[in-house]
Amino acid sequence: MLHPVKQQGYLQTGQTSCHDVSGTQVSCAGSGQDAEFQNGVAWPTPRFQPKEEVVVDRLTGLTWTRDANLHVYPLTWQETLAYVSEMNRHEVLGYADWRLPNRRELRSLISHQTKKPALPEGHPFQNVFPSWYWTSTSAASNTAYAWYVNLDGGRMFYGGKLQYYFLWPVRGEGNQTLPCSGQIFCYDDKGKVISCKGSGQDGEFRQGKGWPQPRFEISGPTVFDRLTGLRWQKTADLSGKKVSWNDALAAVRELDSTWRLPNINELESLVDSSSQSPALPRKHPFEKVRDAYWSSTTSMFEPDWAWALYLKKGAIGVGQKKGIHFYVWAVS
């Protein structure tokens, strides 16, 4: 028997309230929702430590520019990478190791308890633009596309690298609370594989906690993820069909009390950014993997909606809780 990891490889979402299908706040006790369990690496208090024009995130160990919109105007993906390279050449703010964050690094700033922006309450950042910000991670489903995160509400999707979005540089190796994304190659804005050296892309730095080998340990009908310490059902379709959010929570309650509906960070922890259809690590042991799954995390942008993982691509979006939209995958 392999030994489990001691530190969880995913962060708490920050959600502290529970909401029913109409968006009304309810008691968390017995709800099965994210805020009842608050699983993941806990946020320190204070979380952020400002140091003049930079801010250290004590949760991840990463250092961000205090100004979240240094360039003011949006750039293409390649222009963004070039801008960060110029920052290093000129040692902006006294450092020469800035980079464009990968998708997990940028998402680590998101609070699922806030909106406009979806950043932790009381954060010290300035000029946060309520729109999409580029990451350094290309989309495996179309490598001419890259991932971006919306700081207004917290969604994560991908789009063509020739589109114009904002940038927020980061530096530092972090403290290993965040796993690496899984991306190992680099691509130009047409999707062609290029050398990673000097590219400034996710595939060059591969920042984050490395994945254990083997990552998954099968035990009968369950699978233990040695990266995060989570145990998943091997059959990734508890209900056998798409269901509403309430029905997803109810389906998990029918299992023994160790099981629950995963929060959105737990679901995202399964994603391998080098894979698609599904966006899971190659040679994963799961069966009946579906295209999208409910999480137990409410969208605070619209509390009658909940977060979901689109596992075919690895995107993070939302669905209206009353709608029969997504599948169920239990975790413990």
C-alpha positions as CSV (number, residue, x, y, z in Angstrom):
1,M,0.0,0.0,0.0
2,L,1.4,3.4,-1.0
3,H,1.3,6.2,1.6
4,P,-1.0,9.2,1.1
5,V,0.4,12.7,0.9
6,K,0.4,14.8,4.1
7,Q,-0.5,18.1,2.4
8,Q,-3.5,18.6,0.3
9,G,-2.8,19.7,-3.3
10,Y,-5.7,22.2,-3.6
11,L,-6.9,25.3,-1.8
12,Q,-10.1,26.1,0.1
13,T,-12.4,28.0,-2.2
14,G,-13.1,30.7,0.4
15,Q,-16.8,30.0,0.4
16,T,-18.4,30.5,3.8
17,S,-22.2,30.7,3.1
18,C,-24.7,28.2,1.7
19,H,-27.5,29.0,-0.7
20,D,-30.5,27.0,-1.9
21,V,-31.6,26.7,-5.6
22,S,-33.3,30.1,-5.5
23,G,-30.1,31.7,-4.2
24,T,-31.5,32.3,-0.7
25,Q,-28.9,31.9,2.1
26,V,-29.6,28.8,4.2
27,S,-28.0,27.0,7.1
28,C,-24.9,25.0,6.1
29,A,-25.5,22.2,8.6
30,G,-26.4,19.1,6.7
31,S,-26.5,20.9,3.4
32,G,-23.7,19.0,1.8
33,Q,-22.4,22.3,0.3
34,D,-18.9,23.6,0.0
35,A,-19.2,26.0,3.0
36,E,-20.3,23.2,5.3
37,F,-17.0,21.4,4.9
38,Q,-14.5,24.1,3.7
39,N,-12.1,21.5,2.5
40,G,-8.6,22.3,1.2
41,V,-5.6,24.2,2.4
42,A,-6.8,26.9,4.8
43,W,-6.2,30.5,4.1
44,P,-3.8,32.2,6.6
45,T,-4.7,35.4,8.4
46,P,-3.8,37.9,7.1
47,R,-3.5,36.2,3.7
48,F,-1.7,39.0,1.9
49,Q,1.5,40.8,2.9
50,P,2.1,44.0,0.9
51,K,5.7,45.1,0.4
52,E,5.7,48.4,-1.4
53,E,4.7,47.7,-5.0
54,V,4.4,43.9,-4.6
55,V,2.2,41.6,-2.6
56,V,3.1,38.3,-1.2
57,D,0.3,35.7,-1.0
58,R,1.1,33.8,2.3
59,L,-1.2,31.0,1.2
60,T,0.8,30.1,-1.9
61,G,4.1,31.9,-1.4
62,L,3.7,33.6,-4.8
63,T,4.5,37.3,-5.2
64,W,2.2,39.5,-7.4
65,T,2.4,43.1,-8.6
66,R,0.3,45.3,-6.4
67,D,-1.0,47.0,-9.6
68,A,-3.2,44.3,-11.3
69,N,-3.2,46.3,-14.6
70,L,0.4,47.4,-15.3
71,H,-0.1,47.8,-19.0
72,V,-3.5,49.5,-18.7
73,Y,-4.7,48.2,-22.1
74,P,-5.3,44.6,-23.2
75,L,-2.8,42.7,-25.3
76,T,-2.7,39.5,-27.4
77,W,-1.2,36.5,-25.7
78,Q,2.1,36.8,-27.4
79,E,2.3,40.5,-26.7
80,T,1.6,39.7,-23.0
81,L,4.5,37.2,-22.9
82,A,6.8,39.8,-24.6
83,Y,5.7,42.5,-22.1
84,V,6.7,40.3,-19.2
85,S,10.0,39.5,-20.8
86,E,10.6,43.3,-21.1
87,M,9.8,43.7,-17.4
88,N,12.6,41.2,-16.6
89,R,15.0,43.0,-18.9
90,H,14.4,46.2,-17.1
91,E,14.1,44.6,-13.6
92,V,10.7,46.2,-13.0
93,L,10.0,46.7,-9.3
94,G,13.5,45.3,-8.6
95,Y,13.0,41.8,-10.0
96,A,14.1,40.0,-13.1
97,D,12.1,36.8,-12.7
98,W,8.5,37.9,-13.5
99,R,6.3,35.5,-15.5
100,L,2.8,35.2,-16.7
101,P,1.0,32.9,-14.2
102,N,-0.2,29.5,-15.2
103,R,-3.9,28.7,-14.9
104,R,-3.7,27.3,-11.4
105,E,-1.6,30.2,-10.1
106,L,-4.0,32.8,-11.4
107,R,-7.0,30.9,-10.2
108,S,-5.4,30.6,-6.7
109,L,-6.3,34.3,-6.2
110,I,-10.0,33.7,-6.7
111,S,-12.4,33.8,-3.8
112,H,-15.7,32.1,-4.3
113,Q,-17.3,34.2,-1.6
114,T,-16.9,37.5,-3.4
115,K,-17.6,39.1,-6.8
116,K,-16.7,42.2,-8.7
117,P,-13.8,41.4,-8.2
118,A,-13.8,37.7,-7.2
119,L,-10.8,38.3,-4.9
120,P,-10.5,37.7,-1.1
121,E,-12.2,40.4,0.9
122,G,-9.9,43.2,2.0
123,H,-7.2,42.3,-0.6
124,P,-4.5,45.0,-1.1
125,F,-4.4,45.0,-4.9
126,Q,-5.0,48.1,-7.0
127,N,-6.5,48.6,-10.5
128,V,-8.1,45.2,-10.7
129,F,-10.0,45.2,-14.1
130,P,-13.3,43.3,-14.0
131,S,-12.6,41.2,-17.1
132,W,-10.4,38.4,-18.5
133,Y,-6.7,37.9,-17.7
134,W,-4.3,35.7,-19.7
135,T,-2.5,32.7,-18.2
136,S,0.6,31.1,-19.6
137,T,-1.2,27.8,-20.2
138,S,-2.2,26.8,-23.7
139,A,-5.5,24.9,-24.2
140,A,-4.8,21.3,-25.1
141,S,-8.0,21.1,-27.2
142,N,-6.7,23.8,-29.5
143,T,-3.1,24.9,-28.9
144,A,-3.7,28.2,-30.8
145,Y,-5.9,29.0,-27.8
146,A,-4.9,29.8,-24.2
147,W,-6.6,29.8,-20.8
148,Y,-7.8,33.0,-19.2
149,V,-9.6,33.8,-15.9
150,N,-12.4,36.4,-15.4
151,L,-11.7,38.4,-12.2
152,D,-15.2,39.8,-12.1
153,G,-16.8,36.5,-11.2
154,G,-14.1,33.7,-11.3
155,R,-14.8,31.8,-14.5
156,M,-12.0,30.2,-16.5
157,F,-12.3,29.5,-20.2
158,Y,-10.0,29.6,-23.2
159,G,-9.8,31.6,-26.5
160,G,-7.7,32.4,-29.4
161,K,-4.2,33.8,-28.6
162,L,-4.8,36.7,-31.0
163,Q,-7.6,38.1,-28.8
164,Y,-6.9,40.9,-26.4
165,Y,-7.0,40.5,-22.6
166,F,-5.2,41.8,-19.5
167,L,-2.1,40.6,-17.7
168,W,-1.0,40.2,-14.1
169,P,2.6,39.2,-13.5
170,V,3.7,36.8,-10.8
171,R,7.1,35.7,-9.5
172,G,8.5,33.1,-7.0
173,E,8.3,29.3,-6.9
174,G,5.5,29.2,-4.3
175,N,5.4,26.9,-1.3
176,Q,4.1,23.8,-3.1
177,T,0.5,24.2,-2.1
178,L,-0.4,24.4,-5.8
179,P,0.2,21.4,-8.1
180,C,1.7,22.0,-11.5
181,S,-0.8,22.2,-14.4
182,G,0.6,19.2,-16.3
183,Q,1.6,21.2,-19.3
184,I,5.0,20.2,-20.7
185,F,5.1,21.7,-24.2
186,C,5.0,25.2,-25.6
187,Y,3.2,26.6,-28.6
188,D,3.1,29.7,-30.7
189,D,-0.1,31.7,-31.4
190,K,-0.9,29.5,-34.3
191,G,-0.7,26.4,-32.1
192,K,2.6,25.1,-33.5
193,V,5.0,23.4,-31.0
194,I,8.0,25.5,-30.3
195,S,11.0,25.3,-28.0
196,C,10.1,26.2,-24.5
197,K,13.4,28.0,-23.8
198,G,12.8,31.7,-23.3
199,S,9.1,31.3,-24.2
200,G,7.8,32.4,-20.8
201,Q,5.1,29.8,-21.1
202,D,3.7,27.3,-18.6
203,G,5.6,24.5,-20.3
204,E,8.9,26.2,-19.7
205,F,8.5,26.8,-16.0
206,R,6.2,24.0,-15.0
207,Q,5.7,25.7,-11.7
208,G,3.9,24.0,-8.9
209,K,4.1,20.8,-6.9
210,G,5.1,17.8,-9.0
211,W,2.7,14.9,-9.3
212,P,3.6,11.6,-7.5
213,Q,4.2,8.5,-9.6
214,P,2.0,6.7,-9.7
215,R,-0.5,9.4,-9.0
216,F,-3.6,7.2,-8.6
217,E,-4.0,4.2,-6.4
218,I,-7.0,1.9,-7.1
219,S,-8.8,0.3,-4.1
220,G,-11.8,-1.7,-5.3
221,P,-14.5,0.8,-6.4
222,T,-12.5,3.8,-5.3
223,V,-9.4,5.7,-6.5
224,F,-7.0,7.5,-4.2
225,D,-5.3,10.6,-5.6
226,R,-1.9,10.7,-4.0
227,L,-1.4,14.3,-5.2
228,T,-4.4,15.7,-3.2
229,G,-5.2,13.1,-0.6
230,L,-8.8,12.8,-2.1
231,R,-10.6,9.6,-2.7
232,W,-12.9,9.4,-5.7
233,Q,-15.4,6.9,-6.9
234,K,-13.8,4.9,-9.7
235,T,-17.1,5.2,-11.7
236,A,-17.4,8.9,-12.5
237,D,-21.1,8.9,-12.9
238,L,-23.1,8.3,-9.7
239,S,-26.5,9.2,-11.0
240,G,-26.2,7.6,-14.5
241,K,-27.6,10.8,-16.1
242,K,-27.6,14.5,-15.9
243,V,-29.3,15.9,-12.9
244,S,-30.1,19.2,-11.2
245,W,-27.9,20.6,-8.4
246,N,-30.3,19.5,-5.6
247,D,-30.5,16.0,-7.1
248,A,-26.7,15.9,-7.3
249,L,-26.4,16.7,-3.5
250,A,-29.2,14.2,-2.8
251,A,-27.5,11.4,-4.8
252,V,-24.3,11.7,-2.7
253,R,-26.4,11.7,0.5
254,E,-27.6,8.2,-0.4
255,L,-24.0,7.0,0.0
256,D,-22.4,6.6,3.4
257,S,-21.5,9.8,5.3
258,T,-17.9,9.8,4.1
259,W,-18.9,10.8,0.6
260,R,-19.8,14.3,-0.6
261,L,-20.2,16.4,-3.7
262,P,-16.7,18.0,-4.4
263,N,-16.1,21.7,-4.3
264,I,-14.9,23.4,-7.5
265,N,-11.3,23.4,-6.5
266,E,-11.4,19.7,-5.7
267,L,-12.8,19.0,-9.2
268,E,-10.3,21.2,-10.9
269,S,-7.4,19.4,-9.1
270,L,-8.1,16.4,-11.4
271,V,-7.4,18.4,-14.6
272,D,-4.3,17.7,-16.6
273,S,-3.7,20.8,-18.9
274,S,-1.9,18.7,-21.4
275,S,-4.9,16.5,-22.0
276,Q,-8.5,16.9,-23.4
277,S,-11.6,14.8,-24.0
278,P,-11.3,14.2,-21.0
279,A,-8.8,16.7,-19.5
280,L,-7.6,14.0,-17.1
281,P,-4.0,12.6,-16.6
282,R,-3.2,10.1,-19.2
283,K,-3.8,6.4,-18.2
284,H,-6.2,7.6,-15.4
285,P,-8.1,4.7,-13.9
286,F,-11.6,6.3,-14.0
287,E,-14.6,4.8,-15.8
288,K,-17.7,6.4,-17.4
289,V,-16.1,9.8,-17.4
290,R,-18.7,12.4,-18.5
291,D,-18.3,15.9,-20.1
292,A,-19.3,18.1,-17.1
293,Y,-19.9,17.8,-13.4
294,W,-21.6,19.8,-10.6
295,S,-19.6,21.1,-7.7
296,S,-20.9,21.9,-4.2
297,T,-19.8,25.5,-4.6
298,T,-22.4,28.3,-5.2
299,S,-21.7,31.1,-7.6
300,M,-21.8,34.2,-5.6
301,F,-22.2,36.3,-8.8
302,E,-25.6,34.7,-9.0
303,P,-26.4,32.4,-6.0
304,D,-29.1,30.5,-7.8
305,W,-26.2,29.1,-10.0
306,A,-23.4,26.7,-9.0
307,W,-19.9,26.1,-10.3
308,A,-19.2,23.2,-12.6
309,L,-16.2,21.6,-14.3
310,Y,-16.4,21.0,-18.0
311,L,-14.1,18.0,-18.0
312,K,-13.9,17.5,-21.8
313,K,-11.8,20.7,-22.0
314,G,-10.9,21.5,-18.4
315,A,-12.9,24.7,-18.3
316,I,-14.7,26.1,-15.2
317,G,-18.1,27.7,-15.6
318,V,-21.6,27.7,-14.0
319,G,-25.0,26.2,-14.4
320,Q,-28.4,27.2,-13.0
321,K,-29.1,25.0,-10.0
322,K,-32.7,24.1,-11.1
323,G,-31.5,23.0,-14.5
324,I,-30.7,19.4,-15.4
325,H,-27.2,20.2,-16.7
326,F,-24.4,18.1,-15.2
327,Y,-23.3,14.7,-13.8
328,V,-22.3,13.7,-10.3
329,W,-18.9,12.4,-9.1
330,A,-18.6,11.7,-5.4
331,V,-15.4,12.4,-3.4
332,S,-14.3,11.7,0.2
